[in-house]
Amino acid sequence: MEDHSDTIIVAIISSATTILVLILTGVSRYFFFLFSLTYKLKREYNFSQKKNIKLELSRSKTPLIKAAEELNYRLWNLSKNIDKGWINVERESWQDPKRYYLISTVYRFLHFIYWTLEAEKSIYSFDFAQAERDDIQYLKYIKALKHFFCESDLLKELGYDGSHPTHHFYKDNLCKYADFIRDDNNSINYMKFEAKFMTNCSEIEDVIKYMSSLENVPDNKNYNVIMVFHLFLMLFLNKYGLDYHQTDRKKFKTLIHTKYANLKIKKGILDFIKRNKIESEAKWIIEDLSL
């Protein structure tokens, strides 16, 4: 009888063990399935976000590089010819067809700003926290290039009162200026811009005033900003442009020590660089200006 009881106990324990193993196995499989599914969904989400961000940025990247190239060429030309006064035009002569230099400079600036804004806004419908490192760096360049014209603190050393936008632009107004060259979700070419400019340029009056007042004198606030903007624009093209967009270190340094020797906002530049978290991107600027 005692042996029979032991057999029953063993059978019960064995059955209970089998049932427990089955339960634990089922529970483990369930949680493993949930974990696998969650991991798979998260991986697919991250991949789709990275892919879509890269795709959106690529759509505006080529026209932005082209706009940066054209503006860069103009700023090089301006650095060599600014003392000739080609860009210094009085208001009553803004729409004179002979004032090509001013009009085309305004166009190149607006064209660049247009594509900068397009590149920036194109990715805001996605989770940018999932973006790849290079795409994040690309956006940092874009934001900094736009901010040069919007941060009044850049000009503190020149005693600028940023409460009135006489030498900087409000960020929201950049969109308004860019809309001047917008047509059917694209930018218009120079011929269409010139025709529109000659008809009525009041919408971009602030931009025209900004460009027409550029002078190669130490306390010219606008030209101080343009000079340092040009340096960073070249670094942007070095990073994302083609071979023929490249500016080597020697040429970069020569420009600083010859044409841009009057730059007077060095502390403002360094603060701007730190504020926009672009220290590594602006390494040449920091070193060659001895900031």
C-alpha positions as YAML, in Angstrom:
chain: A
units: angstrom
residues:
- id: 1
  name: MET
  ca: [0.00, 0.00, 0.00]
- id: 2
  name: GLU
  ca: [2.87, 2.30, 0.91]
- id: 3
  name: ASP
  ca: [4.61, 1.56, -2.36]
- id: 4
  name: HIS
  ca: [1.40, 2.32, -4.25]
- id: 5
  name: SER
  ca: [1.09, 5.75, -2.52]
- id: 6
  name: ASP
  ca: [4.65, 6.61, -3.47]
- id: 7
  name: THR
  ca: [3.88, 5.77, -7.06]
- id: 8
  name: ILE
  ca: [0.81, 8.03, -7.02]
- id: 9
  name: ILE
  ca: [2.81, 10.89, -5.48]
- id: 10
  name: VAL
  ca: [5.52, 10.51, -8.08]
- id: 11
  name: ALA
  ca: [2.92, 10.46, -10.83]
- id: 12
  name: ILE
  ca: [1.25, 13.59, -9.44]
- id: 13
  name: ILE
  ca: [4.59, 15.40, -9.14]
- id: 14
  name: SER
  ca: [5.53, 14.32, -12.64]
- id: 15
  name: SER
  ca: [2.21, 15.48, -14.03]
- id: 16
  name: ALA
  ca: [2.41, 18.75, -12.15]
- id: 17
  name: THR
  ca: [5.93, 19.29, -13.40]
- id: 18
  name: THR
  ca: [4.85, 18.58, -16.95]
- id: 19
  name: ILE
  ca: [1.93, 20.99, -16.65]
- id: 20
  name: LEU
  ca: [4.15, 23.66, -15.10]
- id: 21
  name: VAL
  ca: [6.71, 23.24, -17.86]
- id: 22
  name: LEU
  ca: [3.99, 23.54, -20.45]
- id: 23
  name: ILE
  ca: [2.63, 26.68, -18.77]
- id: 24
  name: LEU
  ca: [6.07, 28.26, -18.47]
- id: 25
  name: THR
  ca: [6.88, 27.32, -22.04]
- id: 26
  name: GLY
  ca: [3.63, 28.88, -23.23]
- id: 27
  name: VAL
  ca: [4.18, 32.03, -21.21]
- id: 28
  name: SER
  ca: [7.79, 32.28, -22.42]
- id: 29
  name: ARG
  ca: [6.71, 31.84, -26.02]
- id: 30
  name: TYR
  ca: [4.04, 34.51, -25.56]
- id: 31
  name: PHE
  ca: [6.43, 37.06, -24.13]
- id: 32
  name: PHE
  ca: [9.11, 36.15, -26.64]
- id: 33
  name: PHE
  ca: [6.57, 36.71, -29.40]
- id: 34
  name: LEU
  ca: [5.58, 40.10, -27.93]
- id: 35
  name: PHE
  ca: [9.23, 41.09, -27.52]
- id: 36
  name: SER
  ca: [10.08, 39.96, -31.05]
- id: 37
  name: LEU
  ca: [7.07, 41.76, -32.48]
- id: 38
  name: THR
  ca: [7.85, 44.96, -30.55]
- id: 39
  name: TYR
  ca: [11.49, 44.81, -31.62]
- id: 40
  name: LYS
  ca: [10.49, 44.17, -35.23]
- id: 41
  name: LEU
  ca: [7.99, 47.04, -35.26]
- id: 42
  name: LYS
  ca: [10.51, 49.38, -33.64]
- id: 43
  name: ARG
  ca: [13.19, 48.40, -36.12]
- id: 44
  name: GLU
  ca: [10.82, 48.87, -39.05]
- id: 45
  name: TYR
  ca: [9.72, 52.27, -37.65]
- id: 46
  name: ASN
  ca: [13.30, 53.47, -37.22]
- id: 47
  name: PHE
  ca: [14.22, 52.28, -40.69]
- id: 48
  name: SER
  ca: [11.21, 53.94, -42.32]
- id: 49
  name: GLN
  ca: [11.91, 57.23, -40.53]
- id: 50
  name: LYS
  ca: [15.58, 57.20, -41.56]
- id: 51
  name: LYS
  ca: [14.63, 56.36, -45.13]
- id: 52
  name: ASN
  ca: [11.92, 59.03, -45.40]
- id: 53
  name: ILE
  ca: [14.10, 61.73, -43.84]
- id: 54
  name: LYS
  ca: [16.92, 60.93, -46.24]
- id: 55
  name: LEU
  ca: [14.49, 60.89, -49.17]
- id: 56
  name: GLU
  ca: [12.98, 64.25, -48.22]
- id: 57
  name: LEU
  ca: [16.35, 65.89, -47.73]
- id: 58
  name: SER
  ca: [17.59, 64.54, -51.06]
- id: 59
  name: ARG
  ca: [14.73, 66.27, -52.91]
- id: 60
  name: SER
  ca: [15.93, 69.73, -51.90]
- id: 61
  name: LYS
  ca: [19.65, 68.97, -51.61]
- id: 62
  name: THR
  ca: [20.60, 69.40, -55.27]
- id: 63
  name: PRO
  ca: [18.82, 72.76, -55.77]
- id: 64
  name: LEU
  ca: [20.16, 73.95, -52.41]
- id: 65
  name: ILE
  ca: [23.75, 73.09, -53.38]
- id: 66
  name: LYS
  ca: [23.25, 74.89, -56.69]
- id: 67
  name: ALA
  ca: [21.82, 77.96, -54.94]
- id: 68
  name: ALA
  ca: [24.74, 77.89, -52.48]
- id: 69
  name: GLU
  ca: [27.19, 77.64, -55.40]
- id: 70
  name: GLU
  ca: [25.70, 80.67, -57.17]
- id: 71
  name: LEU
  ca: [25.63, 82.73, -53.98]
- id: 72
  name: ASN
  ca: [29.20, 81.70, -53.18]
- id: 73
  name: TYR
  ca: [30.40, 82.89, -56.61]
- id: 74
  name: ARG
  ca: [28.67, 86.22, -56.07]
- id: 75
  name: LEU
  ca: [30.19, 86.69, -52.61]
- id: 76
  name: TRP
  ca: [33.66, 85.95, -53.98]
- id: 77
  name: ASN
  ca: [33.05, 88.53, -56.69]
- id: 78
  name: LEU
  ca: [31.72, 90.99, -54.12]
- id: 79
  name: SER
  ca: [34.81, 90.54, -51.95]
- id: 80
  name: LYS
  ca: [36.95, 91.62, -54.90]
- id: 81
  name: ASN
  ca: [34.74, 94.46, -56.17]
- id: 82
  name: ILE
  ca: [32.87, 95.83, -53.17]
- id: 83
  name: ASP
  ca: [34.87, 99.07, -53.21]
- id: 84
  name: LYS
  ca: [33.56, 99.79, -56.72]
- id: 85
  name: GLY
  ca: [30.09, 100.42, -55.29]
- id: 86
  name: TRP
  ca: [28.21, 98.30, -57.82]
- id: 87
  name: ILE
  ca: [25.85, 97.09, -55.12]
- id: 88
  name: ASN
  ca: [25.27, 100.51, -53.52]
- id: 89
  name: VAL
  ca: [22.11, 101.74, -55.21]
- id: 90
  name: GLU
  ca: [19.72, 104.41, -53.95]
- id: 91
  name: ARG
  ca: [16.07, 103.43, -53.50]
- id: 92
  name: GLU
  ca: [14.86, 105.44, -56.52]
- id: 93
  name: SER
  ca: [17.20, 103.44, -58.77]
- id: 94
  name: TRP
  ca: [16.48, 99.92, -57.46]
- id: 95
  name: GLN
  ca: [14.35, 99.06, -60.47]
- id: 96
  name: ASP
  ca: [16.73, 100.50, -63.01]
- id: 97
  name: PRO
  ca: [17.52, 97.59, -65.43]
- id: 98
  name: LYS
  ca: [21.16, 98.68, -65.38]
- id: 99
  name: ARG
  ca: [21.39, 97.74, -61.70]
- id: 100
  name: TYR
  ca: [21.90, 94.08, -62.50]
- id: 101
  name: TYR
  ca: [24.53, 93.57, -59.79]
- id: 102
  name: LEU
  ca: [22.19, 94.54, -56.96]
- id: 103
  name: ILE
  ca: [19.14, 92.82, -58.42]
- id: 104
  name: SER
  ca: [20.96, 89.56, -59.13]
- id: 105
  name: THR
  ca: [22.57, 89.58, -55.67]
- id: 106
  name: VAL
  ca: [19.15, 89.89, -54.07]
- id: 107
  name: TYR
  ca: [17.90, 87.04, -56.26]
- id: 108
  name: ARG
  ca: [20.80, 84.74, -55.36]
- id: 109
  name: PHE
  ca: [20.29, 85.45, -51.67]
- id: 110
  name: LEU
  ca: [16.54, 84.79, -51.84]
- id: 111
  name: HIS
  ca: [17.08, 81.69, -53.95]
- id: 112
  name: PHE
  ca: [19.42, 80.29, -51.32]
- id: 113
  name: ILE
  ca: [17.09, 81.18, -48.44]
- id: 114
  name: TYR
  ca: [14.15, 79.61, -50.30]
- id: 115
  name: TRP
  ca: [15.90, 76.24, -50.63]
- id: 116
  name: THR
  ca: [17.27, 76.43, -47.11]
- id: 117
  name: LEU
  ca: [13.74, 76.77, -45.76]
- id: 118
  name: GLU
  ca: [12.49, 74.02, -48.07]
- id: 119
  name: ALA
  ca: [15.19, 71.65, -46.84]
- id: 120
  name: GLU
  ca: [14.46, 72.48, -43.23]
- id: 121
  name: LYS
  ca: [10.68, 72.13, -43.29]
- id: 122
  name: SER
  ca: [10.65, 68.98, -45.43]
- id: 123
  name: ILE
  ca: [11.60, 66.71, -42.54]
- id: 124
  name: TYR
  ca: [9.41, 68.07, -39.74]
- id: 125
  name: SER
  ca: [6.65, 65.54, -40.40]
- id: 126
  name: PHE
  ca: [9.08, 62.78, -39.41]
- id: 127
  name: ASP
  ca: [10.75, 61.72, -36.16]
- id: 128
  name: PHE
  ca: [14.11, 63.43, -36.62]
- id: 129
  name: ALA
  ca: [15.44, 61.69, -33.50]
- id: 130
  name: GLN
  ca: [15.76, 58.63, -35.75]
- id: 131
  name: ALA
  ca: [17.81, 60.44, -38.40]
- id: 132
  name: GLU
  ca: [21.30, 59.31, -39.28]
- id: 133
  name: ARG
  ca: [24.22, 61.34, -37.95]
- id: 134
  name: ASP
  ca: [25.13, 62.84, -41.34]
- id: 135
  name: ASP
  ca: [21.56, 64.02, -41.90]
- id: 136
  name: ILE
  ca: [21.54, 65.66, -38.47]
- id: 137
  name: GLN
  ca: [24.81, 67.42, -39.29]
- id: 138
  name: TYR
  ca: [23.40, 68.54, -42.64]
- id: 139
  name: LEU
  ca: [20.43, 70.15, -40.89]
- id: 140
  name: LYS
  ca: [22.78, 71.86, -38.41]
- id: 141
  name: TYR
  ca: [24.58, 73.50, -41.35]
- id: 142
  name: ILE
  ca: [21.27, 74.61, -42.86]
- id: 143
  name: LYS
  ca: [19.95, 76.08, -39.62]
- id: 144
  name: ALA
  ca: [23.20, 77.92, -38.93]
- id: 145
  name: LEU
  ca: [23.31, 79.41, -42.43]
- id: 146
  name: LYS
  ca: [19.81, 80.77, -41.95]
- id: 147
  name: HIS
  ca: [20.48, 82.01, -38.41]
- id: 148
  name: PHE
  ca: [23.37, 84.25, -39.51]
- id: 149
  name: PHE
  ca: [20.83, 86.76, -40.75]
- id: 150
  name: CYS
  ca: [18.42, 86.44, -37.82]
- id: 151
  name: GLU
  ca: [20.56, 86.66, -34.68]
- id: 152
  name: SER
  ca: [21.08, 90.24, -33.59]
- id: 153
  name: ASP
  ca: [23.57, 89.15, -30.91]
- id: 154
  name: LEU
  ca: [26.15, 88.65, -33.67]
- id: 155
  name: LEU
  ca: [26.45, 92.44, -33.82]
- id: 156
  name: LYS
  ca: [26.67, 93.31, -30.13]
- id: 157
  name: GLU
  ca: [30.31, 94.39, -30.50]
- id: 158
  name: LEU
  ca: [29.18, 97.06, -32.94]
- id: 159
  name: GLY
  ca: [26.64, 98.42, -30.48]
- id: 160
  name: TYR
  ca: [23.64, 97.08, -32.37]
- id: 161
  name: ASP
  ca: [20.22, 97.41, -30.77]
- id: 162
  name: GLY
  ca: [18.46, 94.22, -31.79]
- id: 163
  name: SER
  ca: [15.03, 95.46, -30.68]
- id: 164
  name: HIS
  ca: [14.58, 96.93, -34.17]
- id: 165
  name: PRO
  ca: [15.42, 94.78, -37.23]
- id: 166
  name: THR
  ca: [17.49, 97.32, -39.12]
- id: 167
  name: HIS
  ca: [20.45, 94.98, -39.62]
- id: 168
  name: HIS
  ca: [18.91, 91.54, -39.12]
- id: 169
  name: PHE
  ca: [15.74, 89.75, -40.21]
- id: 170
  name: TYR
  ca: [13.00, 88.18, -38.14]
- id: 171
  name: LYS
  ca: [12.92, 84.44, -38.81]
- id: 172
  name: ASP
  ca: [9.26, 84.50, -39.78]
- id: 173
  name: ASN
  ca: [9.97, 87.24, -42.33]
- id: 174
  name: LEU
  ca: [12.48, 85.03, -44.12]
- id: 175
  name: CYS
  ca: [9.54, 82.87, -45.19]
- id: 176
  name: LYS
  ca: [7.76, 85.95, -46.52]
- id: 177
  name: TYR
  ca: [10.82, 87.02, -48.51]
- id: 178
  name: ALA
  ca: [11.29, 83.50, -49.88]
- id: 179
  name: ASP
  ca: [7.67, 83.46, -51.02]
- id: 180
  name: PHE
  ca: [8.52, 86.30, -53.40]
- id: 181
  name: ILE
  ca: [10.31, 83.80, -55.62]
- id: 182
  name: ARG
  ca: [7.88, 80.92, -55.07]
- id: 183
  name: ASP
  ca: [5.71, 79.67, -57.91]
- id: 184
  name: ASP
  ca: [3.79, 76.39, -57.83]
- id: 185
  name: ASN
  ca: [5.94, 74.94, -55.02]
- id: 186
  name: ASN
  ca: [9.19, 75.79, -56.77]
- id: 187
  name: SER
  ca: [11.49, 78.77, -57.10]
- id: 188
  name: ILE
  ca: [11.26, 80.99, -60.16]
- id: 189
  name: ASN
  ca: [14.26, 81.60, -62.41]
- id: 190
  name: TYR
  ca: [16.09, 84.90, -62.63]
- id: 191
  name: MET
  ca: [14.20, 86.18, -65.69]
- id: 192
  name: LYS
  ca: [10.84, 85.77, -63.95]
- id: 193
  name: PHE
  ca: [12.26, 87.28, -60.78]
- id: 194
  name: GLU
  ca: [13.59, 90.32, -62.64]
- id: 195
  name: ALA
  ca: [10.22, 90.91, -64.30]
- id: 196
  name: LYS
  ca: [8.45, 90.65, -60.94]
- id: 197
  name: PHE
  ca: [11.06, 92.86, -59.29]
- id: 198
  name: MET
  ca: [10.58, 95.57, -61.92]
- id: 199
  name: THR
  ca: [6.82, 95.49, -61.40]
- id: 200
  name: ASN
  ca: [6.79, 95.70, -57.61]
- id: 201
  name: CYS
  ca: [9.61, 94.91, -55.19]
- id: 202
  name: SER
  ca: [8.05, 96.32, -52.02]
- id: 203
  name: GLU
  ca: [7.60, 92.85, -50.49]
- id: 204
  name: ILE
  ca: [11.38, 92.37, -50.33]
- id: 205
  name: GLU
  ca: [12.31, 95.97, -49.56]
- id: 206
  name: ASP
  ca: [14.15, 94.95, -46.37]
- id: 207
  name: VAL
  ca: [16.37, 92.53, -48.32]
- id: 208
  name: ILE
  ca: [17.19, 95.14, -50.98]
- id: 209
  name: LYS
  ca: [18.09, 97.70, -48.30]
- id: 210
  name: TYR
  ca: [20.28, 95.12, -46.58]
- id: 211
  name: MET
  ca: [22.24, 94.29, -49.72]
- id: 212
  name: SER
  ca: [22.46, 97.82, -51.11]
- id: 213
  name: SER
  ca: [24.05, 99.07, -47.90]
- id: 214
  name: LEU
  ca: [27.03, 96.69, -47.96]
- id: 215
  name: GLU
  ca: [30.30, 98.59, -47.68]
- id: 216
  name: ASN
  ca: [33.86, 97.56, -46.91]
- id: 217
  name: VAL
  ca: [34.23, 99.57, -43.72]
- id: 218
  name: PRO
  ca: [34.87, 98.10, -40.25]
- id: 219
  name: ASP
  ca: [31.59, 99.19, -38.66]
- id: 220
  name: ASN
  ca: [29.31, 98.15, -41.53]
- id: 221
  name: LYS
  ca: [27.06, 95.74, -39.70]
- id: 222
  name: ASN
  ca: [25.62, 94.00, -42.75]
- id: 223
  name: TYR
  ca: [28.96, 93.35, -44.36]
- id: 224
  name: ASN
  ca: [30.37, 91.95, -41.10]
- id: 225
  name: VAL
  ca: [27.59, 89.34, -41.18]
- id: 226
  name: ILE
  ca: [28.01, 88.67, -44.89]
- id: 227
  name: MET
  ca: [31.74, 88.04, -44.46]
- id: 228
  name: VAL
  ca: [31.39, 85.41, -41.77]
- id: 229
  name: PHE
  ca: [28.34, 83.91, -43.52]
- id: 230
  name: HIS
  ca: [30.45, 83.50, -46.66]
- id: 231
  name: LEU
  ca: [33.12, 81.63, -44.71]
- id: 232
  name: PHE
  ca: [30.58, 79.17, -43.34]
- id: 233
  name: LEU
  ca: [28.90, 78.84, -46.73]
- id: 234
  name: MET
  ca: [32.22, 77.68, -48.17]
- id: 235
  name: LEU
  ca: [32.54, 75.06, -45.42]
- id: 236
  name: PHE
  ca: [29.03, 73.85, -46.26]
- id: 237
  name: LEU
  ca: [30.01, 73.45, -49.92]
- id: 238
  name: ASN
  ca: [33.25, 71.73, -48.93]
- id: 239
  name: LYS
  ca: [31.20, 69.19, -46.99]
- id: 240
  name: TYR
  ca: [28.28, 68.58, -49.35]
- id: 241
  name: GLY
  ca: [29.26, 70.04, -52.73]
- id: 242
  name: LEU
  ca: [31.16, 68.54, -55.65]
- id: 243
  name: ASP
  ca: [34.89, 68.73, -56.30]
- id: 244
  name: TYR
  ca: [34.69, 72.05, -58.12]
- id: 245
  name: HIS
  ca: [32.85, 73.59, -55.15]
- id: 246
  name: GLN
  ca: [35.82, 73.03, -52.85]
- id: 247
  name: THR
  ca: [37.78, 75.87, -51.25]
- id: 248
  name: ASP
  ca: [41.16, 74.74, -49.94]
- id: 249
  name: ARG
  ca: [42.54, 75.88, -46.60]
- id: 250
  name: LYS
  ca: [45.13, 78.22, -48.12]
- id: 251
  name: LYS
  ca: [42.54, 80.09, -50.22]
- id: 252
  name: PHE
  ca: [40.18, 80.21, -47.25]
- id: 253
  name: LYS
  ca: [42.84, 81.70, -44.98]
- id: 254
  name: THR
  ca: [44.01, 84.17, -47.63]
- id: 255
  name: LEU
  ca: [40.46, 85.50, -48.02]
- id: 256
  name: ILE
  ca: [40.28, 86.12, -44.27]
- id: 257
  name: HIS
  ca: [43.60, 87.92, -44.03]
- id: 258
  name: THR
  ca: [43.16, 90.06, -47.14]
- id: 259
  name: LYS
  ca: [39.58, 90.78, -48.14]
- id: 260
  name: TYR
  ca: [37.97, 90.06, -44.76]
- id: 261
  name: ALA
  ca: [40.59, 91.68, -42.55]
- id: 262
  name: ASN
  ca: [38.07, 94.31, -41.36]
- id: 263
  name: LEU
  ca: [35.88, 91.74, -39.61]
- id: 264
  name: LYS
  ca: [34.97, 93.20, -36.21]
- id: 265
  name: ILE
  ca: [32.47, 90.77, -34.66]
- id: 266
  name: LYS
  ca: [34.81, 87.99, -33.52]
- id: 267
  name: LYS
  ca: [33.27, 87.54, -30.07]
- id: 268
  name: GLY
  ca: [29.81, 87.54, -31.62]
- id: 269
  name: ILE
  ca: [30.92, 84.88, -34.08]
- id: 270
  name: LEU
  ca: [32.32, 82.61, -31.38]
- id: 271
  name: ASP
  ca: [29.18, 82.97, -29.26]
- id: 272
  name: PHE
  ca: [27.07, 82.27, -32.35]
- id: 273
  name: ILE
  ca: [29.06, 79.13, -33.16]
- id: 274
  name: LYS
  ca: [28.68, 77.81, -29.61]
- id: 275
  name: ARG
  ca: [25.00, 78.73, -29.46]
- id: 276
  name: ASN
  ca: [24.31, 76.83, -32.68]
- id: 277
  name: LYS
  ca: [26.52, 73.88, -31.60]
- id: 278
  name: ILE
  ca: [28.66, 73.98, -34.73]
- id: 279
  name: GLU
  ca: [32.14, 74.08, -33.20]
- id: 280
  name: SER
  ca: [33.46, 71.14, -35.22]
- id: 281
  name: GLU
  ca: [31.81, 72.35, -38.44]
- id: 282
  name: ALA
  ca: [33.31, 75.83, -37.99]
- id: 283
  name: LYS
  ca: [36.81, 74.67, -37.00]
- id: 284
  name: TRP
  ca: [38.56, 76.59, -39.81]
- id: 285
  name: ILE
  ca: [36.71, 79.78, -38.90]
- id: 286
  name: ILE
  ca: [37.65, 79.45, -35.24]
- id: 287
  name: GLU
  ca: [41.31, 78.76, -36.01]
- id: 288
  name: ASP
  ca: [41.88, 81.21, -38.88]
- id: 289
  name: LEU
  ca: [40.13, 84.08, -37.11]
- id: 290
  name: SER
  ca: [41.88, 83.20, -33.83]
- id: 291
  name: LEU
  ca: [38.58, 83.17, -31.98]
...
